[in-house]
Amino acid sequence: MTVRIAVEGDDAALLAIERSAWDAASGFPSYQDTLKDSFFERSGPEAHLVAEYDGALVGYLRLQDKYPFPEGAGVLTINGLAVAQEARRLGVASALLDAATAEGHRRGARKISLHVHSTNTPARTLYERHGYVLEGTHPNEFLIDGTYISALDMAKML
Ligand SMILES: CC(C)(COP(=O)(O)OP(=O)(O)OC[C@H]1O[C@@H](n2cnc3c(N)ncnc32)[C@H](O)[C@@H]1OP(=O)(O)O)[C@@H](O)C(=O)NCCC(=O)NCCS
Protein backbone atom coordinates (compact mmCIF):
# COMPACT_ATOMS: atom_id res chain seq x y z
CA MET A 1 0.00 0.00 0.00
CA THR A 2 1.19 3.50 -0.76
CA VAL A 3 -0.10 6.85 0.45
CA ARG A 4 0.52 10.05 -1.47
CA ILE A 5 -0.93 13.50 -2.10
CA ALA A 6 -3.77 13.41 -4.64
CA VAL A 7 -3.42 14.72 -8.20
CA GLU A 8 -6.08 15.94 -10.67
CA GLY A 9 -6.02 12.55 -12.40
CA ASP A 10 -7.47 10.89 -9.29
CA ASP A 11 -10.77 12.73 -9.71
CA ALA A 12 -12.90 9.94 -11.24
CA ALA A 13 -11.67 7.23 -8.86
CA LEU A 14 -12.32 9.45 -5.83
CA LEU A 15 -15.79 10.36 -7.09
CA ALA A 16 -16.62 6.66 -7.40
CA ILE A 17 -15.51 6.05 -3.80
CA GLU A 18 -17.46 9.08 -2.58
CA ARG A 19 -20.67 7.85 -4.25
CA SER A 20 -20.54 4.39 -2.64
CA ALA A 21 -18.62 4.63 0.65
CA TRP A 22 -21.08 6.51 2.86
CA ASP A 23 -24.30 5.39 4.49
CA ALA A 24 -26.77 6.78 7.04
CA ALA A 25 -24.59 5.68 9.96
CA SER A 26 -21.49 7.45 8.70
CA GLY A 27 -22.64 10.40 6.59
CA PHE A 28 -25.58 12.54 5.47
CA PRO A 29 -27.88 10.89 2.91
CA SER A 30 -28.71 14.33 1.45
CA TYR A 31 -25.03 14.87 0.65
CA GLN A 32 -25.14 12.40 -2.24
CA ASP A 33 -27.56 14.73 -4.06
CA THR A 34 -25.10 17.60 -3.78
CA LEU A 35 -22.19 15.70 -5.35
CA LYS A 36 -20.97 17.34 -8.53
CA ASP A 37 -19.17 15.78 -11.48
CA SER A 38 -15.84 16.59 -9.91
CA PHE A 39 -14.68 15.28 -6.56
CA PHE A 40 -12.32 18.23 -6.32
CA GLU A 41 -15.14 20.80 -6.60
CA ARG A 42 -15.10 21.33 -2.80
CA SER A 43 -11.35 21.41 -2.31
CA GLY A 44 -8.40 20.72 -4.55
CA PRO A 45 -6.14 17.67 -4.82
CA GLU A 46 -3.54 19.17 -2.48
CA ALA A 47 -5.97 18.83 0.46
CA HIS A 48 -6.16 15.05 0.06
CA LEU A 49 -4.02 12.10 1.02
CA VAL A 50 -4.92 9.06 -1.08
CA ALA A 51 -4.12 5.38 -0.65
CA GLU A 52 -3.36 2.91 -3.42
CA TYR A 53 -3.63 -0.83 -2.90
CA ASP A 54 -2.50 -3.24 -5.61
CA GLY A 55 -2.35 -0.30 -8.00
CA ALA A 56 -5.94 0.85 -7.39
CA LEU A 57 -6.96 4.01 -5.59
CA VAL A 58 -8.98 2.79 -2.58
CA GLY A 59 -9.30 5.63 -0.08
CA TYR A 60 -8.80 9.26 0.78
CA LEU A 61 -8.38 11.56 3.76
CA ARG A 62 -9.08 15.29 3.45
CA LEU A 63 -6.75 17.23 5.77
CA GLN A 64 -7.21 20.98 6.15
CA ASP A 65 -6.53 23.87 8.51
CA LYS A 66 -9.44 24.04 10.93
CA TYR A 67 -9.37 27.82 11.21
CA PRO A 68 -8.65 30.54 8.62
CA PHE A 69 -7.17 32.94 11.20
CA PRO A 70 -3.74 32.93 12.91
CA GLU A 71 -4.93 32.22 16.46
CA GLY A 72 -6.16 28.82 15.28
CA ALA A 73 -3.04 27.99 13.32
CA GLY A 74 -1.62 24.57 14.18
CA VAL A 75 -5.02 22.87 14.44
CA LEU A 76 -5.74 20.62 11.47
CA THR A 77 -9.05 18.92 10.77
CA ILE A 78 -9.99 15.74 8.97
CA ASN A 79 -12.85 16.84 6.75
CA GLY A 80 -13.52 13.46 5.19
CA LEU A 81 -12.11 9.96 5.30
CA ALA A 82 -13.48 7.10 3.23
CA VAL A 83 -12.31 3.72 1.99
CA ALA A 84 -13.86 1.76 -0.89
CA GLN A 85 -16.12 -1.06 0.33
CA GLU A 86 -13.99 -3.75 -1.31
CA ALA A 87 -10.81 -2.56 0.41
CA ARG A 88 -12.03 -2.36 4.00
CA ARG A 89 -10.31 -3.99 7.00
CA LEU A 90 -7.01 -4.05 5.13
CA GLY A 91 -5.47 -1.18 7.05
CA VAL A 92 -6.13 1.49 4.42
CA ALA A 93 -7.69 4.03 6.82
CA SER A 94 -4.95 3.31 9.35
CA ALA A 95 -2.30 4.09 6.74
CA LEU A 96 -4.09 7.33 5.86
CA LEU A 97 -4.33 8.35 9.52
CA ASP A 98 -0.62 7.59 10.04
CA ALA A 99 0.15 9.74 7.00
CA ALA A 100 -2.04 12.55 8.38
CA THR A 101 -0.13 12.43 11.66
CA ALA A 102 3.17 12.58 9.79
CA GLU A 103 1.89 15.47 7.69
CA GLY A 104 0.76 17.26 10.86
CA HIS A 105 4.23 16.92 12.35
CA ARG A 106 5.77 18.10 9.09
CA ARG A 107 3.62 21.24 9.23
CA GLY A 108 4.38 21.84 12.89
CA ALA A 109 0.73 21.37 13.88
CA ARG A 110 -0.23 20.63 17.49
CA LYS A 111 -3.56 18.89 17.04
CA ILE A 112 -5.80 17.09 14.53
CA SER A 113 -9.55 17.24 15.14
CA LEU A 114 -12.60 15.68 13.47
CA HIS A 115 -16.34 15.11 13.74
CA VAL A 116 -17.92 11.67 13.73
CA HIS A 117 -21.52 10.46 14.02
CA SER A 118 -22.23 8.67 17.32
CA THR A 119 -23.65 5.83 15.20
CA ASN A 120 -20.40 5.27 13.32
CA THR A 121 -18.86 2.47 15.38
CA PRO A 122 -16.22 1.46 12.78
CA ALA A 123 -14.85 4.99 12.57
CA ARG A 124 -15.01 5.63 16.32
CA THR A 125 -13.08 2.40 16.95
CA LEU A 126 -10.56 3.32 14.28
CA TYR A 127 -9.97 6.81 15.69
CA GLU A 128 -9.65 5.56 19.27
CA ARG A 129 -7.04 3.04 18.14
CA HIS A 130 -5.11 5.93 16.62
CA GLY A 131 -5.10 7.99 19.82
CA TYR A 132 -8.05 10.28 19.14
CA VAL A 133 -10.06 11.11 22.27
CA LEU A 134 -13.55 12.48 22.76
CA GLU A 135 -13.54 16.26 23.22
CA GLY A 136 -17.25 16.93 23.12
CA THR A 137 -20.70 15.60 22.37
CA HIS A 138 -23.54 17.40 20.60
CA PRO A 139 -26.65 15.46 21.62
CA ASN A 140 -29.42 14.93 19.03
CA GLU A 141 -27.50 17.06 16.54
CA PHE A 142 -28.90 15.49 13.35
CA LEU A 143 -32.11 13.74 12.31
CA ILE A 144 -31.11 10.94 9.96
CA ASP A 145 -33.67 8.50 8.59
CA GLY A 146 -36.08 9.34 11.40
CA THR A 147 -33.59 8.94 14.25
CA TYR A 148 -31.79 11.66 16.18
CA ILE A 149 -28.07 11.06 16.37
CA SER A 150 -25.32 12.81 18.29
CA ALA A 151 -22.27 14.42 16.74
CA LEU A 152 -18.94 13.77 18.45
CA ASP A 153 -15.83 15.93 18.43
CA MET A 154 -12.63 13.90 18.64
CA ALA A 155 -9.03 15.03 18.48
CA LYS A 156 -5.46 13.85 18.78
CA MET A 157 -2.62 15.97 20.16
CA LEU A 158 0.55 15.73 18.06
C1 LIG B 1 -14.32 3.81 8.82
C2 LIG B 1 -13.50 3.41 7.59
C3 LIG B 1 -12.78 4.65 7.03
C4 LIG B 1 -12.44 2.36 8.06
O1 LIG B 1 -11.59 2.09 6.94
P1 LIG B 1 -10.73 0.74 6.87
O2 LIG B 1 -9.67 0.95 5.86
O3 LIG B 1 -11.63 -0.42 6.71
O4 LIG B 1 -10.08 0.69 8.33
P2 LIG B 1 -8.77 -0.14 8.75
O5 LIG B 1 -8.70 -1.42 7.98
O6 LIG B 1 -7.59 0.74 8.71
O7 LIG B 1 -9.15 -0.50 10.26
C5 LIG B 1 -8.29 -0.20 11.35
C6 LIG B 1 -9.01 -0.53 12.64
O8 LIG B 1 -10.19 0.28 12.79
C7 LIG B 1 -11.23 -0.49 13.41
N1 LIG B 1 -12.32 -0.77 12.46
C8 LIG B 1 -12.35 -0.51 11.13
N2 LIG B 1 -13.52 -0.92 10.60
C9 LIG B 1 -14.23 -1.45 11.61
C10 LIG B 1 -15.52 -2.05 11.69
N3 LIG B 1 -16.31 -2.18 10.59
N4 LIG B 1 -15.95 -2.49 12.91
C11 LIG B 1 -15.17 -2.35 13.99
N5 LIG B 1 -13.93 -1.80 13.99
C12 LIG B 1 -13.47 -1.36 12.80
C13 LIG B 1 -10.57 -1.80 13.82
O9 LIG B 1 -9.99 -1.60 15.10
C14 LIG B 1 -9.51 -1.95 12.74
O10 LIG B 1 -8.47 -2.81 13.09
P3 LIG B 1 -8.60 -4.39 12.79
O11 LIG B 1 -9.06 -4.55 11.36
O12 LIG B 1 -7.20 -4.89 13.05
O13 LIG B 1 -9.62 -4.91 13.76
C15 LIG B 1 -14.39 2.76 6.50
O14 LIG B 1 -15.21 1.76 7.10
C16 LIG B 1 -15.27 3.74 5.75
O15 LIG B 1 -14.88 4.29 4.72
N6 LIG B 1 -16.51 3.98 6.27
C17 LIG B 1 -17.46 4.92 5.65
C18 LIG B 1 -16.99 6.36 5.75
C19 LIG B 1 -16.68 6.76 7.19
O16 LIG B 1 -17.32 6.33 8.14
N7 LIG B 1 -15.69 7.66 7.34
C20 LIG B 1 -15.34 8.24 8.63
C21 LIG B 1 -16.27 9.40 8.88
S1 LIG B 1 -15.89 10.26 10.39
The ligand as an SDF file (V2000), in Angstrom:
LIG
                    3D

 48 50  0  0  0  0  0  0  0  0999 V2000
  -14.3180    3.8140    8.8230 C   0  0  0  0  0  0  0  0  0  0  0  0
  -13.4970    3.4140    7.5930 C   0  0  0  0  0  0  0  0  0  0  0  0
  -12.7810    4.6520    7.0350 C   0  0  0  0  0  0  0  0  0  0  0  0
  -12.4400    2.3640    8.0570 C   0  0  0  0  0  0  0  0  0  0  0  0
  -11.5930    2.0860    6.9380 O   0  0  0  0  0  0  0  0  0  0  0  0
  -10.7250    0.7380    6.8750 P   0  0  0  0  0  0  0  0  0  0  0  0
   -9.6680    0.9460    5.8590 O   0  0  0  0  0  0  0  0  0  0  0  0
  -11.6310   -0.4240    6.7070 O   0  0  0  0  0  0  0  0  0  0  0  0
  -10.0780    0.6890    8.3290 O   0  0  0  0  0  0  0  0  0  0  0  0
   -8.7690   -0.1440    8.7500 P   0  0  0  0  0  0  0  0  0  0  0  0
   -8.7030   -1.4250    7.9750 O   0  0  0  0  0  0  0  0  0  0  0  0
   -7.5900    0.7400    8.7110 O   0  0  0  0  0  0  0  0  0  0  0  0
   -9.1480   -0.5030   10.2570 O   0  0  0  0  0  0  0  0  0  0  0  0
   -8.2920   -0.2010   11.3520 C   0  0  0  0  0  0  0  0  0  0  0  0
   -9.0130   -0.5300   12.6440 C   0  0  0  0  0  0  0  0  0  0  0  0
  -10.1940    0.2790   12.7880 O   0  0  0  0  0  0  0  0  0  0  0  0
  -11.2310   -0.4940   13.4140 C   0  0  0  0  0  0  0  0  0  0  0  0
  -12.3160   -0.7730   12.4600 N   0  0  0  0  0  0  0  0  0  0  0  0
  -12.3450   -0.5080   11.1290 C   0  0  0  0  0  0  0  0  0  0  0  0
  -13.5240   -0.9160   10.6020 N   0  0  0  0  0  0  0  0  0  0  0  0
  -14.2260   -1.4460   11.6110 C   0  0  0  0  0  0  0  0  0  0  0  0
  -15.5150   -2.0510   11.6870 C   0  0  0  0  0  0  0  0  0  0  0  0
  -16.3120   -2.1840   10.5940 N   0  0  0  0  0  0  0  0  0  0  0  0
  -15.9510   -2.4870   12.9080 N   0  0  0  0  0  0  0  0  0  0  0  0
  -15.1690   -2.3530   13.9920 C   0  0  0  0  0  0  0  0  0  0  0  0
  -13.9310   -1.8030   13.9930 N   0  0  0  0  0  0  0  0  0  0  0  0
  -13.4680   -1.3590   12.8050 C   0  0  0  0  0  0  0  0  0  0  0  0
  -10.5720   -1.8000   13.8180 C   0  0  0  0  0  0  0  0  0  0  0  0
   -9.9920   -1.5970   15.0960 O   0  0  0  0  0  0  0  0  0  0  0  0
   -9.5120   -1.9520   12.7380 C   0  0  0  0  0  0  0  0  0  0  0  0
   -8.4680   -2.8090   13.0910 O   0  0  0  0  0  0  0  0  0  0  0  0
   -8.5960   -4.3910   12.7900 P   0  0  0  0  0  0  0  0  0  0  0  0
   -9.0560   -4.5500   11.3640 O   0  0  0  0  0  0  0  0  0  0  0  0
   -7.2040   -4.8910   13.0490 O   0  0  0  0  0  0  0  0  0  0  0  0
   -9.6160   -4.9080   13.7600 O   0  0  0  0  0  0  0  0  0  0  0  0
  -14.3870    2.7590    6.5020 C   0  0  0  0  0  0  0  0  0  0  0  0
  -15.2100    1.7630    7.1010 O   0  0  0  0  0  0  0  0  0  0  0  0
  -15.2670    3.7390    5.7530 C   0  0  0  0  0  0  0  0  0  0  0  0
  -14.8830    4.2860    4.7220 O   0  0  0  0  0  0  0  0  0  0  0  0
  -16.5060    3.9820    6.2720 N   0  0  0  0  0  0  0  0  0  0  0  0
  -17.4630    4.9170    5.6460 C   0  0  0  0  0  0  0  0  0  0  0  0
  -16.9870    6.3570    5.7500 C   0  0  0  0  0  0  0  0  0  0  0  0
  -16.6840    6.7640    7.1870 C   0  0  0  0  0  0  0  0  0  0  0  0
  -17.3210    6.3290    8.1360 O   0  0  0  0  0  0  0  0  0  0  0  0
  -15.6920    7.6610    7.3440 N   0  0  0  0  0  0  0  0  0  0  0  0
  -15.3450    8.2350    8.6330 C   0  0  0  0  0  0  0  0  0  0  0  0
  -16.2670    9.3950    8.8820 C   0  0  0  0  0  0  0  0  0  0  0  0
  -15.8870   10.2640   10.3880 S   0  0  0  0  0  0  0  0  0  0  0  0
  1  2  1  0
  2  3  1  0
  2  4  1  0
  2 36  1  0
  4  5  1  0
  5  6  1  0
  6  7  2  0
  6  8  1  0
  6  9  1  0
  9 10  1  0
 10 11  2  0
 10 12  1  0
 10 13  1  0
 13 14  1  0
 14 15  1  0
 15 16  1  0
 15 30  1  0
 16 17  1  0
 17 18  1  0
 17 28  1  0
 18 19  1  0
 18 27  1  0
 19 20  2  0
 20 21  1  0
 21 22  1  0
 21 27  2  0
 22 23  1  0
 22 24  2  0
 24 25  1  0
 25 26  2  0
 26 27  1  0
 28 29  1  0
 28 30  1  0
 30 31  1  0
 31 32  1  0
 32 33  2  0
 32 34  1  0
 32 35  1  0
 36 37  1  0
 36 38  1  0
 38 39  2  0
 38 40  1  0
 40 41  1  0
 41 42  1  0
 42 43  1  0
 43 44  2  0
 43 45  1  0
 45 46  1  0
 46 47  1  0
 47 48  1  0
M  END
$$$$
